[in-house]
Amino acid sequence: MMDNQQMYLLIFLLYLSVMIIVSWLTSRWQRSNSDYLLAGRKVPLLLTLGTTVATMVGTGSSMGAVGFAYQHGWAGTLYGVGGAMGILLLAWLFAPVRAERFATMSEELASYVGNHQMVKKILAILIYAASVGWLGAHLIGGGMYLAWLTGLDETSAKLIIGIGLAVYVTLGGYSAVVWTDAIQAIILFSGFLLMSYFVVDVVGGWQSLTNVTVAKDAGLFSYQNIGMLPAISMALAVLVGVLATPSFRQRIYSAKSIASIRTSFFISGVLYLGFSLIPAVIGIGAYAVNANLDNPAFAFPYLALTAMPVLIGGLILLAGISATLSSASSDAIAGVSVLVSDIYLAWYKSNITPRNLLLTSKIAMLITVFLALFIAVLSNNIISYITKMISLVLAGLCVMGVLGRFWKSYTWQGSLATLLAGFIAALLVGANNSWLAFFGNPIIPALCSALLFGVLTSIVTKPRNAELSEEVKVTS
């Protein structure tokens, strides 16, 4: 291992040690399972803002968006545009559910269809799978960063990232997540800003950057490189990812008030919209420096390793890994909340003391992180991994959340049709290369199918007494 790479590894290990110390300090205030999984539902505005920003600038926004920009120029900004629109919509549409004191997203969605037990069980499985899937994606990204910058093989790097995450999240729970996220948000913003500054300097200035082949004369968001419909699909996939990702709901359930949620989400959306340009700048700059990388996802760590001064490269390393770890920790907490509350306690009807429940949650955390780590070791394609999971699982969850919250005639049968139709449509489009090339990714067909079949099934299965009561209201 080269001297610089040894320094990078040392910087990361020191950083991880700080995260573990912060987690240990926050764990001293835990008194209940609610403290562990929701920080006592008292997370203030600034910490909600810090953890939201840190989670949004995750693996997809850093490694995924940079890699996409390396291939398609300014289309890399579509991640930020979609994410900003998603968090603003989430604040507008779903912040008020804080008043209902839900603990998990499956509990919230099931409440929209009368808490039907079959629906609740299916939702618990899907949402836990989605959380583990997101967590796996972040471990893949973090492992790639660490492998490139330290010379470790990818499997070893993923194991170090996963074990480190398991230690500090299991120790401190959600309180540790929000505090470490706040620290990571500062690091990642500083690192990404420094990286973009050095990239523009390395390629010879802003004018030279805009003249790079992959970005020149390609239209708004470089849509000519990928097509208008695929460009829309990309932004929409990220938007749906925010609306239907369990970790963002966890911010709502744990926040101090509805007002603090909306304020923090609004600020996050504005910051993220501004941030959206940075991954594109880095990706285009990486293409200008080396247009022959084997994997576009390596664009970010390649620049940090070859074009940055050693100390700046170390900070860039922390920024990249902070982006993955902050998002990973949030998805881990969301997954454990579902595993404990909606699967273990609901299915097995266990009578368990508060102390044992806290211990159960910590064991569930270890199981969740190591399950995601197992998945991460078997995969290395970030963009494909994330977009497939969003289309297959999250499209149906997104439509179900919107229909359930705003349409009173939505039935439990309609909710199952929503989930199944979205899944099948995504599967069919993903399996057909010509359809996939036309749409860019399966999100549009998945959303349309989920909406259509959810509405039609609800109309057909609507209880007769509900129809009669509506007729009485109209005539009266």
C-alpha positions in Angstrom: 0.0 0.0 0.0 1.4 3.4 -1.0 2.2 6.1 1.7 -0.7 8.3 0.6 -3.1 5.3 0.7 -1.9 4.5 4.2 -2.6 8.1 5.2 -6.1 7.9 3.8 -6.8 4.7 5.7 -5.6 6.2 8.9 -7.8 9.3 8.4 -10.8 7.1 7.8 -10.1 5.0 11.0 -9.7 8.2 13.1 -13.0 9.5 11.6 -14.8 6.2 12.4 -13.4 6.3 15.9 -14.9 9.8 16.4 -18.3 8.5 15.2 -18.2 5.6 17.7 -17.3 8.0 20.5 -20.2 10.3 19.6 -22.5 7.2 19.5 -21.3 6.1 22.9 -22.0 9.6 24.4 -25.5 9.7 23.0 -26.3 6.2 24.1 -26.0 7.3 27.8 -29.4 9.1 27.4 -31.3 6.1 26.2 -34.1 5.0 28.5 -36.5 3.3 26.2 -37.0 1.7 22.8 -38.6 5.0 21.6 -35.3 6.8 22.6 -33.4 4.2 20.6 -35.5 4.2 17.4 -37.0 7.7 17.4 -34.8 9.7 19.7 -37.8 10.2 22.0 -39.7 12.1 19.2 -37.9 15.3 20.2 -35.4 15.9 17.4 -35.1 19.7 17.1 -35.1 21.6 13.8 -31.3 22.0 13.4 -30.7 18.3 13.9 -33.6 17.3 11.7 -32.1 19.6 9.0 -28.6 18.1 9.5 -29.7 14.5 9.3 -32.0 15.2 6.3 -29.3 17.0 4.3 -26.7 14.3 5.1 -29.1 11.5 4.1 -30.0 13.2 0.8 -26.4 13.6 -0.2 -25.9 9.9 -0.1 -24.5 7.2 -2.3 -26.9 8.0 -5.2 -26.3 11.7 -5.1 -22.5 11.4 -4.8 -21.2 8.3 -6.5 -24.3 7.7 -8.6 -24.8 11.2 -9.8 -21.0 11.8 -10.4 -20.9 8.5 -12.4 -24.0 9.5 -14.4 -22.4 12.9 -15.2 -19.2 11.2 -16.3 -21.3 9.3 -18.9 -23.9 12.0 -19.8 -22.7 15.4 -18.8 -25.1 17.8 -17.1 -27.7 15.0 -16.8 -26.0 14.3 -13.5 -27.9 17.3 -12.1 -31.1 15.4 -12.5 -30.4 13.6 -9.2 -30.5 16.8 -7.3 -33.5 18.2 -9.2 -35.5 15.1 -8.5 -34.4 14.9 -4.9 -35.2 18.5 -4.2 -38.7 18.2 -5.6 -39.2 15.0 -3.6 -38.3 16.5 -0.2 -40.4 19.6 -0.9 -43.4 17.4 -1.8 -42.8 15.3 1.2 -42.9 18.4 3.5 -46.1 19.6 1.8 -48.0 16.3 1.6 -46.8 14.2 4.6 -45.4 16.4 7.4 -48.9 16.5 9.1 -48.7 12.7 9.8 -46.3 13.6 12.6 -49.5 14.3 14.7 -50.6 10.6 14.3 -47.5 9.4 16.2 -46.7 6.6 13.8 -43.5 4.6 14.5 -43.0 3.1 11.1 -43.9 3.7 7.5 -45.8 0.4 7.3 -47.9 1.4 10.2 -48.7 4.7 8.5 -49.6 3.2 5.1 -51.7 0.4 6.7 -53.7 3.0 8.6 -55.0 4.4 5.3 -56.8 1.1 4.5 -58.3 0.3 7.9 -55.2 -1.3 9.3 -55.9 -4.5 7.4 -53.7 -7.2 8.8 -52.7 -8.8 5.5 -51.7 -5.4 4.1 -49.8 -4.5 7.2 -47.8 -7.7 7.0 -47.0 -7.4 3.3 -46.0 -3.7 3.9 -43.7 -4.7 6.7 -41.9 -7.2 4.5 -41.6 -4.8 1.6 -40.5 -1.8 3.6 -37.9 -3.9 5.5 -36.6 -5.2 2.2 -36.5 -1.6 0.8 -34.5 -0.4 3.9 -32.1 -3.3 3.6 -31.8 -2.6 -0.1 -30.9 1.1 0.4 -28.5 0.1 3.2 -26.8 -2.3 0.9 -26.4 0.3 -1.8 -24.7 2.7 0.6 -22.4 -0.1 1.8 -21.5 -0.8 -1.9 -20.7 2.9 -2.4 -18.7 3.3 0.8 -16.7 0.1 0.0 -15.9 1.5 -3.4 -14.6 4.7 -2.0 -12.5 3.0 0.6 -11.1 0.5 -1.8 -10.0 3.1 -4.3 -8.5 5.4 -1.8 -6.7 2.9 0.4 -5.7 0.1 -2.0 -7.8 -2.5 -0.1 -9.8 -5.0 -2.1 -13.5 -4.1 -2.4 -14.7 -7.0 -0.2 -12.4 -6.0 2.6 -13.4 -2.4 2.3 -17.1 -3.2 2.4 -16.5 -5.3 5.5 -14.7 -2.5 7.3 -17.4 0.0 6.3 -20.2 -2.4 7.4 -18.6 -3.4 10.7 -17.8 0.2 11.6 -21.4 1.2 10.8 -22.8 -1.7 12.8 -20.8 -0.7 15.9 -21.7 3.0 16.0 -25.4 2.7 15.0 -26.0 -0.3 17.3 -24.4 1.5 20.1 -26.2 4.8 19.8 -29.4 4.2 17.9 -31.3 7.1 16.3 -29.8 9.7 18.6 -26.4 8.7 17.3 -27.7 8.9 13.8 -28.9 12.5 14.0 -25.8 13.7 15.8 -23.3 11.9 13.5 -25.3 13.0 10.5 -25.0 16.6 11.5 -21.2 16.2 11.7 -21.1 14.3 8.4 -23.3 17.0 6.7 -20.6 19.6 7.5 -17.8 17.3 6.3 -19.5 16.3 3.1 -20.5 19.8 2.0 -17.0 21.0 2.7 -15.5 18.1 0.8 -17.7 18.3 -2.2 -17.2 22.1 -2.5 -13.5 21.7 -2.3 -13.6 18.9 -4.9 -15.6 21.0 -7.4 -13.2 23.9 -6.9 -10.2 21.8 -7.6 -11.8 20.0 -10.6 -12.6 23.3 -12.3 -9.0 24.4 -11.7 -7.6 21.1 -13.0 -9.5 21.2 -16.3 -8.5 24.8 -17.0 -11.5 26.8 -15.8 -15.2 26.9 -16.2 -15.1 27.5 -20.0 -13.0 24.4 -20.5 -15.3 22.4 -18.4 -18.4 23.4 -20.4 -16.5 22.5 -23.6 -15.8 18.9 -22.5 -17.2 16.5 -25.2 -19.7 14.8 -22.9 -21.3 18.1 -21.9 -21.0 20.4 -24.9 -24.1 21.3 -26.9 -26.2 18.6 -25.4 -29.2 20.9 -24.3 -30.7 21.5 -20.9 -29.5 18.9 -18.4 -27.7 17.3 -21.4 -31.0 15.7 -22.3 -29.8 15.1 -25.9 -27.3 12.6 -24.5 -29.9 10.4 -22.9 -33.2 11.5 -24.5 -36.0 13.6 -23.0 -38.1 10.8 -21.6 -35.2 9.0 -19.9 -34.1 12.3 -18.4 -37.6 12.8 -16.9 -37.6 9.2 -15.7 -34.3 9.7 -14.0 -35.5 12.8 -12.0 -38.8 11.1 -11.3 -37.1 8.0 -10.0 -35.1 10.0 -7.4 -38.3 12.0 -6.5 -40.2 8.7 -5.9 -37.2 7.5 -3.9 -37.5 10.4 -1.5 -41.3 10.2 -1.2 -41.3 6.4 -0.5 -38.0 5.8 1.3 -38.7 4.7 4.9 -35.7 6.7 6.3 -37.3 10.1 5.3 -40.5 9.1 7.0 -38.4 8.4 10.1 -37.5 12.1 10.1 -41.2 13.0 10.3 -42.1 10.5 13.1 -39.1 11.6 15.2 -39.2 15.4 14.8 -40.2 17.7 17.5 -43.1 19.3 15.6 -44.8 19.6 12.2 -43.4 23.1 11.8 -39.8 21.9 12.4 -40.3 19.2 9.8 -41.5 21.5 7.2 -38.9 24.1 7.8 -36.0 21.7 7.8 -37.3 19.9 4.7 -37.8 23.2 2.9 -34.2 24.3 3.7 -32.9 20.8 2.7 -34.7 21.0 -0.6 -33.2 24.4 -1.4 -29.7 23.3 -0.4 -30.0 20.1 -2.4 -31.1 21.9 -5.5 -28.0 24.1 -5.3 -25.9 21.1 -4.5 -27.2 19.3 -7.6 -24.6 21.1 -9.8 -21.6 19.9 -7.9 -21.8 16.1 -8.7 -22.2 17.1 -12.4 -19.1 19.4 -12.3 -17.1 16.6 -10.7 -18.3 13.9 -13.2 -17.6 16.1 -16.2 -14.2 17.0 -14.8 -13.3 13.4 -14.3 -14.2 12.7 -17.9 -12.0 15.5 -19.0 -9.1 14.1 -17.0 -9.6 10.4 -18.0 -12.4 9.4 -20.4 -11.5 5.7 -20.2 -12.5 4.6 -16.7 -13.8 1.0 -16.5 -16.6 1.9 -14.2 -18.2 5.4 -14.2 -18.9 5.0 -10.4 -15.1 5.3 -9.9 -15.1 8.9 -11.3 -15.2 10.5 -7.8 -12.6 8.5 -6.0 -10.3 8.6 -9.2 -10.2 12.3 -9.0 -9.6 12.4 -5.3 -6.7 10.0 -5.7 -5.0 11.5 -8.7 -5.9 15.2 -8.9 -6.0 16.4 -5.3 -3.3 17.3 -2.8 -2.9 14.6 -0.1 -4.6 16.4 2.7 -7.5 17.6 0.5 -7.8 14.1 -0.8 -8.2 12.9 2.7 -11.1 15.3 3.3 -12.6 14.3 0.0 -12.4 10.7 1.2 -14.3 11.6 4.4 -16.9 13.5 2.3 -17.6 10.6 0.1 -17.7 8.1 2.9 -19.8 10.5 5.1 -22.3 10.6 2.3 -22.7 6.9 2.3 -22.5 6.3 6.0 -25.0 9.1 6.9 -27.6 7.6 4.5 -26.8 4.0 5.6 -27.3 4.7 9.3 -30.7 6.2 8.6 -31.9 3.3 6.5 -30.6 0.9 9.1 -32.8 2.6 11.8 -35.8 2.6 9.5 -35.4 -1.1 8.8 -35.0 -2.0 12.4 -38.1 -0.1 13.4 -40.1 -2.2 11.0 -38.4 -5.5 11.9 -39.1 -5.0 15.7 -42.4 -3.2 15.7 -44.2 -4.5 12.6 -42.7 -8.0 12.3 -41.3 -9.3 15.6 -43.8 -7.8 18.1 -46.9 -7.8 15.8 -46.4 -11.3 14.4 -45.3 -13.1 17.5 -47.4 -11.1 20.0 -44.6 -11.2 22.5 -44.9 -9.7 26.0 -41.5 -8.1 26.5 -40.1 -5.8 29.1 -38.8 -2.3 28.1 -35.3 -3.3 28.9 -35.5 -6.5 26.8 -37.2 -4.6 24.0 -34.2 -2.2 23.8 -31.9 -5.2 23.7 -34.0 -6.8 21.0 -33.7 -3.7 18.8 -29.9 -3.7 19.1 -29.8 -7.4 18.1 -32.2 -6.5 15.2 -29.8 -3.7 14.2 -26.9 -6.2 13.9 -29.0 -8.6 11.9 -30.1 -5.8 9.5 -26.6 -4.4 8.9 -25.0 -7.8 8.3 -27.8 -8.8 6.0 -27.3 -5.7 3.9 -23.5 -6.3 4.0 -24.0 -9.8 2.6 -26.0 -8.3 -0.3 -23.4 -5.5 -0.8 -20.5 -8.0 -1.1 -22.4 -9.6 -4.0 -23.0 -6.4 -6.1 -21.0 -3.4 -7.4 -23.3 -1.5 -9.8 -24.7 1.5 -7.8 -26.9 3.1 -10.5 -28.5 -0.2 -11.7 -29.0 -1.4 -8.1 -30.7 1.8 -6.9 -33.0 2.4 -10.0 -34.1 -1.2 -10.1 -35.0 -1.2 -6.4 -36.9 2.1 -6.7 -39.0 0.9 -9.6 -39.7 -2.6 -8.2 -40.6 -1.7 -4.6 -40.9 2.0 -4.0 -43.2 3.0 -7.0 -46.1 1.0 -5.4 -45.3 2.4 -1.9 -45.3 5.9 -3.3 -48.7 5.6 -5.0 -50.2 3.8 -2.0 -49.1 6.6 0.3 -50.6 9.4 -1.9 -53.8 7.5 -2.7 -54.3 6.4 0.9 -53.7 9.8 2.4 -55.9 11.8 0.0 -58.5 9.4 -1.4 -61.0 8.1 1.1 -62.4 5.5 -1.2 -59.1 3.6 -1.3 -59.6 0.0 -0.2 -57.2 -2.6 1.1 -57.7 -4.7 -2.1 -56.8 -1.6 -4.1 -53.6 -1.2 -2.0 -52.5 -4.7 -2.8 -53.3 -4.1 -6.5 -51.2 -1.0 -6.4 -48.2 -2.8 -5.0 -48.5 -5.8 -7.3 -49.1 -3.7 -10.5 -46.2 -1.5 -9.8 -43.9 -4.4 -9.2 -45.0 -6.4 -12.4 -44.8 -3.3 -14.6 -41.2 -2.6 -13.4 -40.3 -6.2 -13.9 -41.7 -6.3 -17.5 -40.0 -3.1 -18.6 -36.8 -4.0 -16.9 -36.7 -7.4 -18.8 -37.4 -5.8 -22.2 -34.3 -3.9 -23.5 -36.2 -1.9 -26.1 -38.8 -0.7 -23.5 -36.0 0.1 -21.1 -34.1 2.1 -23.7 -37.3 4.0 -24.5 -38.2 4.9 -20.9 -34.7 5.1 -19.4 -35.8 3.2 -16.3 -39.1 1.5 -15.4 -40.4 4.2 -13.0 -43.0 5.8 -15.3 -44.7 2.5 -16.3 -44.5 1.3 -12.7 -46.2 4.5 -11.3 -48.9 4.5 -14.0 -49.7 0.9 -13.5 -49.8 1.2 -9.7 -52.1 4.2 -9.9 -54.4 2.7 -12.6 -54.9 -0.7 -10.9 -55.1 0.7 -7.5 -58.0 3.1 -8.5 -59.9 0.5 -10.6 -59.6 -2.2 -7.9 -60.8 0.2 -5.2 -63.8 1.2 -7.3 -64.7 -2.4 -7.9 -64.2 -3.5 -4.3 -65.7 -0.5 -2.6 -68.2 -1.7 0.1 -71.8 -1.3 -0.8 -72.7 0.4 2.5 -70.1 3.1 1.8 -71.7 3.8 -1.5 -75.2 4.0 0.1 -73.9 6.4 2.8 -72.5 8.7 0.2 -75.8 8.7 -1.7 -77.6 9.6 1.5 -75.2 12.5 2.1 -75.8 13.8 -1.5 -79.6 13.6 -1.3 -79.6 15.2 2.2 
